[in-house]
Amino acid sequence: MNAVILATGDELVLGQNVDTNSAWLSERLAAHGVMTIYHKTVGDDLDAIIAELAEGAQAAELVILTGGLGPTSDDLTREALGRVLGVPLDLHEPSLERIRMFFQKLGRPMPETNHVQALCPRGADVLENDFGTAPGIAATIGGARVFALPGVPGEMKGMFDRHVLPTVRNRSGRTILTEAVRTFGGGESSIAEKLGDLMRRDRNPLVGTTASGGLVTVRIRSDFPSAGKAEHELATVVRQVEERLGNFVFGRGDTSLAQAVGNLLKSRRKTVTTVESCTGGMVGKLLTDVAGSSAYYRGGWVVYSNRLKELELGISMEIIIRHGAVSEPVASLMAERAVNKTDADYALAITGVAGPDGGSDDKPVGTVWVAMARNAPDHPVVRAECFRFPGDRDMVRDRAAKTALNILRLELMKSLS
Amino acid sequence: MNAVILATGDELVLGQNVDTNSAWLSERLAAHGVMTIYHKTVGDDLDAIIAELAEGAQAAELVILTGGLGPTSDDLTREALGRVLGVPLDLHEPSLERIRMFFQKLGRPMPETNHVQALCPRGADVLENDFGTAPGIAATIGGARVFALPGVPGEMKGMFDRHVLPTVRNRSGRTILTEAVRTFGGGESSIAEKLGDLMRRDRNPLVGTTASGGLVTVRIRSDFPSAGKAEHELATVVRQVEERLGNFVFGRGDTSLAQAVGNLLKSRRKTVTTVESCTGGMVGKLLTDVAGSSAYYRGGWVVYSNRLKELELGISMEIIIRHGAVSEPVASLMAERAVNKTDADYALAITGVAGPDGGSDDKPVGTVWVAMARNAPDHPVVRAECFRFPGDRDMVRDRAAKTALNILRLELMKSLS
């Protein structure tokens, strides 16, 4: 079974918003053996939406369109569907009632504008929306089943699972399984070289790499008629990829570095605290993105000002002035004091020049000291390392935070073996 | 002048990565009067890429394709362009030399795989890449100018500015100007109601709304033959939008809430500190995303564990046990102590149940206390407010962090007037 994914919205085609729905839909569909042929994004233009619905319905058996179901006059999906189907729009009373109820729960009257959301092309199916006001619509155009879902990701996702999945499940003659192996610390071409012949384009499972946010992700796609075969071949190639890449690999699927670190901390019953200067709380944010992180993350300090470095961690102004706030002694003291103050097993400390200002000849923008302290009987064991990260402020901070997490990951893996 | 934006990559069409390039390109093009007709994403499939290049070149005068210029065997753009043009690929020696130099600077030998990146369809133009190894390619297909750029956003953006912009600038007969007015605190339909007739679809400038991440952004698009007229009309409508929306508006363009707060703090010469529990450093992260934030952000604490709340801010276990860590007294004490310890003018404190676990009947997941303390002669003035945010852990944390920033924003606006 093939699919076409359409997205509508001036804000998308003009680039004011990034379309994340299409990627999410494709991934869910692929997991159920449905291959997406293409994504296409057009503006809030009735003729363009009509043309794309017709073309999509010719190209694939399944068409999913997101957006254009809102209450405002730039929401044109209902009308476009009616035109393609050649039917008028009827008021769907139960939908109107649901929309009224939705506002009632919020303790507000329904704005008059929301009235249009209860319109539906005659003969099409209304898809209930449990997460917002816009019902979806399902219809058959030629040989294709077409689903129109809201553009708001939170609403779209719930409606896809409830209304679209049952239709597509098991209707495909193939099983396509994908897995991602996530790595940190190697560039894309060096990862590709390690993978070598595994990346040949005529292989099945097919192996590809993508670089994003300092991570290189290895994608493996297994496409076979039988589910058992697809699964077995996928598992075999995933194992080969992981063997070839060794310590670069931190997880599978959409595992984040912070999750990988969290899992290691949990399995070792260890705890960590953080002391951040240039990253301003990013490492803490990444660690606490993970549900259950309170089992191993204590919290810590954002010592953005030198005064807080002195006040909270007792790093004297004299040391800061002598070596600079971005220096090995300051990074090491940050980590050491944090371990001492919290009794955590590990502390991660970051101090750097994130830019765009504040760089100098010997400490250009991108210079970051990362220190890790490990609690030990007499005195914490501290190790600090200096990095020069490329790119702008965002990239420097992102790489600094991830590098700190990775240093802890490698330390925990070492202590595991 | 019209444009078509193409993106290639199995990881995109299968939904493993989100395409952010197309949105970025459309926005840049729109700013220079080039309207994007559509975005289309296809996989690493030679025939599909060839077909899209041909179709794009028929639909628009400008075609920009991203991706497929890497060193691996799933990078097919060079070959697809050669096929559409009906020419062989030649080795471009200066590119090979640049790629070698790139690796030399990194202190590594050039992997053999990178060799293919120096191939270019005969007669096409090579576009130098100052940011990575993949040169771009420009060619003319029928009446269209086609640019192939790398998929890595950092490289693509630099190359667009250097190689594509000069071609498109001033070749368009219209001036399209866009502005975004950013709001926080109101739902999309209530914002739309306040805008009323300004949102009529037959108006120019055209006004639309989009909701994302708790923010509602009002987009205004002004499209006139004369630059002066486009500018004047845009300014007029932006002013009208801002008047109707009042305090909901925190900025224009891509201003973030943290930037808006930062600008207010700077203009008032005030400083802020943060104490975060469930957000784990997000508010600090958001504040320090902004370059120059050290002028007003002191840093603070991530008191993720109750022990750190006690140890660092002197909030006794007795209080935490009696009221719960997610309570008005604890939130208020967090903010008050932070002001006292740092001498900052304001403190923002957040404690809540981010979920998925930890909720109870009276404090379900999504319950968040946000407190703000203001330094005052005798004793900080503290105000705390309780919220019930919808959604999952990510959404609750995101809304909590933004709501805290917004509370400070409204306070600073009040003290300005």
Chai-1 contact restraints between the chains, C-beta under 6 A:
chainA,res_idxA,chainB,res_idxB,connection_type,confidence,min_distance_angstrom,max_distance_angstrom,comment,restraint_id
A,D10,B,G208,contact,1.0,0.0,6.0,A-B,restraint_1
A,E11,B,T210,contact,1.0,0.0,6.0,A-B,restraint_2
A,E11,B,R219,contact,1.0,0.0,6.0,A-B,restraint_3
A,V13,B,T36,contact,1.0,0.0,6.0,A-B,restraint_4
A,L14,B,S26,contact,1.0,0.0,6.0,A-B,restraint_5
A,L14,B,A30,contact,1.0,0.0,6.0,A-B,restraint_6
A,G15,B,A23,contact,1.0,0.0,6.0,A-B,restraint_7
A,G15,B,S26,contact,1.0,0.0,6.0,A-B,restraint_8
A,G15,B,E27,contact,1.0,0.0,6.0,A-B,restraint_9
A,Q16,B,R219,contact,1.0,0.0,6.0,A-B,restraint_10
A,N17,B,T210,contact,1.0,0.0,6.0,A-B,restraint_11
A,V18,B,T20,contact,1.0,0.0,6.0,A-B,restraint_12
A,V18,B,A23,contact,1.0,0.0,6.0,A-B,restraint_13
A,T20,B,V18,contact,1.0,0.0,6.0,A-B,restraint_14
A,A23,B,G15,contact,1.0,0.0,6.0,A-B,restraint_15
A,A23,B,V18,contact,1.0,0.0,6.0,A-B,restraint_16
A,S26,B,L14,contact,1.0,0.0,6.0,A-B,restraint_17
A,S26,B,G15,contact,1.0,0.0,6.0,A-B,restraint_18
A,E27,B,G15,contact,1.0,0.0,6.0,A-B,restraint_19
A,A30,B,L14,contact,1.0,0.0,6.0,A-B,restraint_20
A,T36,B,V13,contact,1.0,0.0,6.0,A-B,restraint_21
A,Y38,B,K40,contact,1.0,0.0,6.0,A-B,restraint_22
A,Y38,B,V42,contact,1.0,0.0,6.0,A-B,restraint_23
A,H39,B,T41,contact,1.0,0.0,6.0,A-B,restraint_24
A,K40,B,Y38,contact,1.0,0.0,6.0,A-B,restraint_25
A,K40,B,K40,contact,1.0,0.0,6.0,A-B,restraint_26
A,T41,B,H39,contact,1.0,0.0,6.0,A-B,restraint_27
A,V42,B,Y38,contact,1.0,0.0,6.0,A-B,restraint_28
A,P71,B,S189,contact,1.0,0.0,6.0,A-B,restraint_29
A,T72,B,A192,contact,1.0,0.0,6.0,A-B,restraint_30
A,T72,B,M199,contact,1.0,0.0,6.0,A-B,restraint_31
A,S73,B,R201,contact,1.0,0.0,6.0,A-B,restraint_32
A,D74,B,R201,contact,1.0,0.0,6.0,A-B,restraint_33
A,D74,B,G208,contact,1.0,0.0,6.0,A-B,restraint_34
A,P111,B,S189,contact,1.0,0.0,6.0,A-B,restraint_35
A,P111,B,E193,contact,1.0,0.0,6.0,A-B,restraint_36
A,S189,B,P71,contact,1.0,0.0,6.0,A-B,restraint_37
A,S189,B,P111,contact,1.0,0.0,6.0,A-B,restraint_38
A,S189,B,T113,contact,1.0,0.0,6.0,A-B,restraint_39
A,S189,B,N114,contact,1.0,0.0,6.0,A-B,restraint_40
A,A192,B,T72,contact,1.0,0.0,6.0,A-B,restraint_41
A,E193,B,P111,contact,1.0,0.0,6.0,A-B,restraint_42
A,M199,B,T72,contact,1.0,0.0,6.0,A-B,restraint_43
A,R201,B,S73,contact,1.0,0.0,6.0,A-B,restraint_44
A,G208,B,D10,contact,1.0,0.0,6.0,A-B,restraint_45
A,G208,B,D74,contact,1.0,0.0,6.0,A-B,restraint_46
A,T210,B,E11,contact,1.0,0.0,6.0,A-B,restraint_47
A,T210,B,N17,contact,1.0,0.0,6.0,A-B,restraint_48
A,R219,B,E11,contact,1.0,0.0,6.0,A-B,restraint_49
A,R219,B,Q16,contact,1.0,0.0,6.0,A-B,restraint_50
A,G280,B,G284,contact,1.0,0.0,6.0,A-B,restraint_51
A,G280,B,K285,contact,1.0,0.0,6.0,A-B,restraint_52
A,G280,B,T288,contact,1.0,0.0,6.0,A-B,restraint_53
A,G281,B,G281,contact,1.0,0.0,6.0,A-B,restraint_54
A,G281,B,G284,contact,1.0,0.0,6.0,A-B,restraint_55
A,G281,B,K285,contact,1.0,0.0,6.0,A-B,restraint_56
A,M282,B,K285,contact,1.0,0.0,6.0,A-B,restraint_57
A,G284,B,G280,contact,1.0,0.0,6.0,A-B,restraint_58
A,G284,B,G281,contact,1.0,0.0,6.0,A-B,restraint_59
A,G284,B,V302,contact,1.0,0.0,6.0,A-B,restraint_60
A,K285,B,G280,contact,1.0,0.0,6.0,A-B,restraint_61
A,K285,B,G281,contact,1.0,0.0,6.0,A-B,restraint_62
A,K285,B,M282,contact,1.0,0.0,6.0,A-B,restraint_63
A,K285,B,K285,contact,1.0,0.0,6.0,A-B,restraint_64
A,T288,B,G280,contact,1.0,0.0,6.0,A-B,restraint_65
A,A291,B,P356,contact,1.0,0.0,6.0,A-B,restraint_66
A,A291,B,R393,contact,1.0,0.0,6.0,A-B,restraint_67
A,Y297,B,Y304,contact,1.0,0.0,6.0,A-B,restraint_68
A,R298,B,S305,contact,1.0,0.0,6.0,A-B,restraint_69
A,R298,B,L308,contact,1.0,0.0,6.0,A-B,restraint_70
A,G299,B,V302,contact,1.0,0.0,6.0,A-B,restraint_71
A,G299,B,V303,contact,1.0,0.0,6.0,A-B,restraint_72
A,G299,B,Y304,contact,1.0,0.0,6.0,A-B,restraint_73
A,G299,B,S305,contact,1.0,0.0,6.0,A-B,restraint_74
A,G299,B,L308,contact,1.0,0.0,6.0,A-B,restraint_75
A,G300,B,V302,contact,1.0,0.0,6.0,A-B,restraint_76
A,W301,B,W301,contact,1.0,0.0,6.0,A-B,restraint_77
A,V302,B,G284,contact,1.0,0.0,6.0,A-B,restraint_78
A,V302,B,G299,contact,1.0,0.0,6.0,A-B,restraint_79
A,V302,B,G300,contact,1.0,0.0,6.0,A-B,restraint_80
A,V303,B,G299,contact,1.0,0.0,6.0,A-B,restraint_81
A,Y304,B,Y297,contact,1.0,0.0,6.0,A-B,restraint_82
A,Y304,B,G299,contact,1.0,0.0,6.0,A-B,restraint_83
A,S305,B,R298,contact,1.0,0.0,6.0,A-B,restraint_84
A,S305,B,G299,contact,1.0,0.0,6.0,A-B,restraint_85
A,L308,B,R298,contact,1.0,0.0,6.0,A-B,restraint_86
A,L308,B,G299,contact,1.0,0.0,6.0,A-B,restraint_87
A,P356,B,A291,contact,1.0,0.0,6.0,A-B,restraint_88
A,R393,B,A291,contact,1.0,0.0,6.0,A-B,restraint_89
